[in-house]
Amino acid sequence: MIIPKIDNLNEKVVVLTGGAGVLGETFAYALARANAKVAILDLNFERALQIEKEINKLGYKSKAIECNVLDKNSLERAKKILLQEFGSVDILINGAGGNHPNGTTTQEFYKKTEETEGLKTFFDLDAKGIEFVFNLNFLGTLLPIQVFAAEMLENGGSILNISSMNAFTPLTKIPAYSAAKAAVSNFTQWLAVHFSKVNIRVNAIAPGFFITKQNEQLLLDENKNFTARAKQIINQTPMGRFGDSEELIGAVLFLINEDAASFINGVVLPIDGGFSSYSGV
């Protein structure tokens, strides 16, 4: 019996979209320390380049590449640079995603009232805002797979998508984001079946609540104290706290590892401190 090690990727080439974000940066360092060659793809090229320099200074291998996950030409250019640098693609992690205020309501519940000034109800949701959120999360997952999975057809590989606990239990106020992440979960399962005959596994993680640049204003006030929304989340999380981005690393390394997870396919793994399991009573 051989006990698989998830902390050694044996110089596998990993494409990481959204690699300059809070979670993406955490993944980039972890992947590099696990002996992977990491391509850090992000629109924020300046930050991606900083991460590349820091990783390479530590003696690991990474390459920052400017890329728009919603532009197939940009993705193709990124792939060309990647192949010139590392020669192949073994793993794709779709870390790009996010929300937008125009796809968000002001209140949790719709109420009949004459005082609607300053409120954004369901009927005020902006189609462009919803389209932005859906495109970033769903198309921003689909298009990179179309481009980079083509390089996995010969030797197989692993794809990891980033869903959300919103896909299991939609949160109030953010209908566009919840729907988009539900689409990512469904697509993960569909693609796992579709690619099953060419030895490409497709899985996803579904993070619960982690404080990032995108949600910081929603969860922390100007004094960095928890907002009412944050306290509500904590009260509904059995472990009683927000997650730390590093607490996602084990699941990421496990699911992309061919030795440890070779028969795991089409799984969406919640990492949420028990939030999606708690009924509130």
Secondary structure, DSSP 8 states (H G I E B T S, - for coil): -----TT--TT-EEEEETTTSHHHHHHHHHHHHTT-EEEEEES-HHHHHHHHHHHHHTT-EEEEEE--TT-HHHHHHHHHHHHHHHS---EEEE------GGG--SSSS----S--TT---GGG--HHHHHHHHIIIIIHHHHHHHHHGGGTTTT-EEEEEE--GGGTS--TT-HHHHHHHHHHHHHHHHHHHHTGGGTEEEEEEEE--B--TTTHHHHB-TTS-B-HHHHHHHHT-TT-S-B-GGGGHHHHHHHH-TTTSTT--S-EEEESTTGGG----
